[in-house]
Amino acid sequence: MSQAGLPPRRAAHHLLEQIIGEGRLMAELIGGGALDHLAPDDRARAQRLATDALRGLDRADRMLKPYFKKAAPSEYVMNALRLGVIEITGGEAAHGVVNAYVEIVGRNQRTASMKGMTNAILRRISEEGPAGWTKRAVPLMPGWLRKPLVAAWGRPAMDAMDAAHFAGAQLDLTCKGDPARVAEAVGGVVLPTGTVRVADAGQVSQMSGFAQGDWWVQDAAAAVPVMMLAPTTGMTVLDLCAAPGGKTMQLAAAGAKVTAVDISEGRIGRVSENLSRVKLTADVMLSDAFDVTGQYDAVLLDAPCSATGTIRRHPDLPYAKDGSEFADLIEQQERLIDHALTLLKPGGKLVYCTCSLLPDEGEVQIEEALERHAGLTVDLSATERAGIDPDWTTYEGGLRLRPDYWPELGGMDGFYIAVLTKP
């Protein structure tokens, strides 16, 4: 990216400022138009650059630290330096990179005096080059989150998860029909669970089978909850918190009679759009989950959570959040479980899942639900139905998926899943 690439660099710097400094999520910023002023190619470049910087931020900071005689400069300057490190060590021509970030630092009156320092540091980084980057250790996620995860899973597992987060995620597709046929058409491979994984995928909407509705994008781990339920034709299923609709489409493709619910008008609109594209049908309802009534054969509750299992795809999460909202989420999950059970027929199934790595949002929730509700049981055969490694089953009978699983295949999102049977 030459000096002509200054607009996407400025936009990437703005994204880092908002994420790290203001606690805003990347999806929120982009959805709110933060990159709309750029041409399509520049929008993609800005988002990719910011994402790469967030994914490698810890390593970039360790690479920069020796060049600070005292304390690190302001966050504004640090973000410019971080982006410069990412570009230079990624093989971009140093001259253009250095000039661009010196300009960005200089255009802010509060940091203009740091132009010389920025120039000097990035030129020193260019001397280290890509070799200086690769010799550093794998980046670690921020301590506020890493500490409880080390306590939960142990340091070796956490080191492996950090490596998986740094590696990022490939594109996963759930297929309406034969996965082998889709894999051949898109140049992917079929994973053990039937998900098709595509490396170096281009624009999704231009891929073979997109317009025909042959598949939809869904991480392999996110597809497992419906596999564990194993829905049958005619089964009535309530999909609470349904957006963006991947599980709704899985249920509909299996022949279930699905009611998909979400509280967000925009998000439930996406469910309808996705169903239309893949030529599947479901009843779509804009509603608060707690206002839903009725009796169903099964309820799928993908509860609002910390989303800590999705850091492979969303490296902004550990920097936009600080854990302060987790207690409220955990309380909401408990209330949702209790409400979902009232919506089940006797003998009905509740699939509870969260894209979280925190046991408080998974294993502990189910353990406590079993204590609150007499006669409630865990369906221990559900894991077998999904074709998942039985070693991933947890003490209370749920299933724990982690980013470091399937390392030879590219990992998966972190998820917790349990199938409960109502007495």
Residue pairs with C-beta under 8 A, 6 or more apart in sequence:
1 8
1 9
1 45
1 49
1 87
1 92
1 96
1 97
1 100
2 93
2 96
3 96
3 99
3 100
5 42
5 45
5 96
5 100
6 100
6 103
7 37
7 38
7 42
7 46
8 38
8 42
8 43
8 45
8 46
8 49
9 46
9 49
9 83
9 100
9 101
9 104
10 104
11 34
11 35
11 37
11 38
11 42
11 43
11 46
11 50
12 45
12 46
12 47
12 49
12 50
12 53
12 83
13 79
13 80
13 83
13 104
14 34
15 26
15 29
15 34
15 46
15 47
15 50
16 50
16 53
16 54
16 79
16 82
16 83
17 75
17 76
17 79
18 24
18 29
18 34
19 25
19 26
19 29
19 50
19 54
19 316
19 319
19 320
20 75
20 79
20 319
20 320
21 75
23 320
23 321
23 322
24 320
25 314
25 316
25 317
25 320
26 47
26 50
26 51
26 54
26 314
26 316
26 320
27 314
29 35
30 47
35 42
35 43
35 46
35 47
36 43
38 46
49 83
49 86
49 87
50 83
50 316
51 315
51 316
52 86
52 90
53 60
53 79
53 82
53 83
53 86
54 315
54 316
54 319
55 139
55 165
55 166
55 168
55 315
56 86
56 133
56 139
56 166
57 82
57 139
57 315
57 319
58 139
58 140
58 141
58 142
59 133
59 136
59 137
59 138
59 139
60 81
60 82
60 85
60 86
60 139
61 72
61 78
61 82
62 136
62 137
63 85
63 89
63 125
63 128
63 132
63 133
63 136
64 72
64 78
64 81
64 82
64 85
64 121
64 125
65 72
67 120
67 121
67 124
72 78
73 81
73 111
73 114
73 117
74 110
74 111
74 114
76 105
76 108
76 110
76 111
77 105
77 111
77 114
77 117
77 118
80 101
80 104
80 105
80 118
81 101
81 118
81 121
81 122
83 101
84 97
84 98
84 100
84 101
84 118
84 122
84 125
85 122
85 125
85 133
87 97
88 94
88 97
88 98
88 122
88 125
88 126
88 129
89 125
89 128
89 129
89 130
89 132
89 133
89 134
90 130
90 133
91 130
94 122
94 123
94 126
97 122
97 126
98 118
98 119
98 122
98 123
98 126
101 118
101 122
102 115
102 118
102 119
102 122
105 111
105 112
105 114
105 115
105 118
106 112
106 115
125 132
138 159
138 162
138 163
138 166
139 162
139 165
139 166
140 146
140 162
141 149
141 162
141 165
141 311
141 318
142 318
142 319
144 318
144 322
144 323
145 308
145 318
145 323
146 158
146 162
148 358
149 158
149 161
149 308
149 357
149 358
150 158
152 357
152 358
152 359
153 161
153 357
153 402
157 402
157 404
160 403
160 404
160 407
161 357
161 402
161 403
161 404
161 414
163 404
163 407
164 312
164 403
164 404
164 407
164 411
165 311
165 312
165 315
165 403
167 312
167 410
167 411
168 312
168 313
168 315
169 219
169 312
169 313
169 410
169 411
169 413
170 197
170 198
170 199
170 201
170 410
171 188
171 197
171 198
171 199
171 201
171 204
171 217
172 191
172 195
172 196
172 197
172 198
172 217
172 218
172 219
172 220
172 223
173 182
173 186
173 188
173 195
173 196
173 197
173 198
173 215
173 216
173 217
173 218
174 195
174 196
174 215
174 216
174 217
174 218
174 223
174 246
174 249
174 250
175 181
175 182
175 194
175 196
175 214
175 215
176 213
176 214
176 215
176 249
176 253
176 278
176 280
177 214
179 190
179 194
179 195
179 196
180 190
182 188
182 196
182 209
182 214
182 215
183 189
183 190
183 196
185 208
185 209
185 214
186 196
186 198
186 201
186 207
186 208
186 209
186 215
187 198
188 196
188 197
188 198
188 199
189 196
189 197
189 409
190 196
190 197
191 197
191 220
191 406
191 409
192 387
192 406
193 220
193 223
193 224
193 227
193 386
193 387
193 388
194 223
194 227
194 387
195 218
195 219
195 220
195 223
196 215
197 220
197 409
197 410
198 207
199 410
201 207
204 210
204 217
205 211
209 215
210 277
213 277
213 278
213 279
213 280
214 278
215 278
216 245
216 246
216 249
216 274
216 277
216 278
217 246
218 246
218 250
219 310
219 313
219 412
219 413
220 406
220 412
220 413
221 309
221 355
221 401
221 412
221 413
221 414
221 415
222 246
222 247
222 355
222 413
222 415
223 246
223 247
223 250
224 386
224 388
224 399
224 401
224 415
224 417
225 247
225 300
225 302
225 351
225 353
225 415
225 417
226 247
226 250
226 251
226 254
226 300
226 351
227 250
227 385
227 386
227 387
228 351
228 382
228 383
228 385
228 386
228 399
228 417
228 419
229 237
229 298
229 300
229 349
229 351
229 382
229 385
229 419
230 382
230 385
231 237
231 250
231 251
231 254
231 255
231 256
231 298
232 254
232 255
232 256
233 254
233 255
233 256
234 255
234 256
234 257
235 255
235 256
235 257
235 297
235 298
236 256
236 257
236 259
236 296
236 297
236 298
237 251
237 256
237 257
237 258
237 259
237 296
237 297
237 298
237 299
237 300
238 258
238 259
238 261
238 292
238 294
238 296
238 298
238 299
238 300
238 340
238 343
239 247
239 248
239 251
239 258
239 259
239 260
239 261
239 282
239 300
239 302
240 261
240 289
240 292
240 299
240 300
240 301
240 302
240 336
240 340
241 261
241 262
241 263
241 289
241 301
241 302
241 303
241 304
241 336
242 248
242 260
242 261
242 262
242 268
242 271
242 284
242 302
243 262
243 264
243 267
243 268
243 270
243 271
244 267
244 270
244 271
244 274
245 260
245 270
245 271
245 274
245 275
246 274
247 300
247 302
248 258
248 260
248 271
248 274
248 275
248 282
249 274
249 275
249 278
249 280
251 258
251 282
251 300
252 258
252 275
252 280
252 281
252 282
253 278
253 280
256 298
257 283
258 282
258 283
259 282
259 283
259 285
259 294
259 296
260 268
260 271
260 282
260 283
260 284
260 285
261 268
261 285
261 286
261 287
261 289
261 292
262 268
262 271
262 285
262 286
262 287
263 286
263 287
263 288
263 289
265 286
268 284
268 285
268 286
271 282
271 284
272 284
275 281
275 282
275 284
285 292
289 336
289 339
289 340
290 335
290 336
290 339
292 343
293 343
294 343
295 343
295 344
295 345
295 348
296 343
296 344
296 345
296 348
297 344
297 345
297 348
297 349
298 344
298 348
298 349
298 350
298 351
299 340
299 341
299 343
299 344
299 348
299 349
299 350
299 351
300 351
300 353
301 336
301 337
301 340
301 350
301 351
301 352
301 353
302 353
302 354
302 355
303 332
303 333
303 336
303 337
303 352
303 353
303 354
303 361
304 329
304 332
304 333
305 329
305 333
305 354
305 355
305 356
305 361
306 321
306 323
306 325
306 326
306 329
306 354
306 356
306 358
306 361
307 314
307 317
307 355
307 356
308 317
308 355
308 356
308 357
308 358
308 414
309 354
309 355
309 356
309 357
309 401
309 402
309 403
309 413
309 414
309 415
310 317
310 355
310 413
310 414
311 317
311 318
311 403
311 414
312 403
312 411
312 413
313 413
326 358
326 360
326 361
329 361
330 360
330 361
330 365
333 354
333 361
333 365
334 365
334 368
334 369
337 350
337 352
337 365
337 369
338 369
338 372
338 373
340 350
340 352
341 350
341 373
341 376
341 420
341 422
344 350
344 422
345 422
346 422
346 423
347 421
347 422
347 423
348 421
348 422
349 379
349 419
349 420
349 421
349 422
350 419
350 420
350 421
350 422
351 417
351 418
351 419
351 420
352 365
352 366
352 369
352 417
352 418
352 419
352 420
353 415
353 416
353 417
353 418
354 361
354 362
354 365
354 415
354 416
355 413
355 414
355 415
356 362
356 414
356 415
356 416
357 402
357 403
357 414
359 416
361 416
362 394
362 398
362 400
362 416
362 418
363 394
363 395
363 396
363 398
363 400
363 416
366 378
366 396
366 397
366 398
366 418
366 420
367 396
369 376
369 420
370 376
370 377
370 378
370 396
374 423
375 422
375 423
376 420
376 421
376 422
376 423
377 420
377 421
377 423
378 396
378 397
378 398
378 418
378 419
378 420
378 421
379 397
379 419
379 420
379 421
380 393
380 397
382 399
382 417
382 418
382 419
383 390
383 392
383 393
383 399
384 390
386 399
388 399
388 401
389 405
392 399
392 400
392 401
392 405
393 399
393 400
394 400
394 416
396 418
397 418
398 416
398 417
398 418
399 415
399 416
399 417
399 418
400 415
400 416
401 412
401 413
401 414
401 415
401 416
401 417
402 412
402 414
403 411
403 412
403 413
403 414
404 411
405 411
405 412
406 412
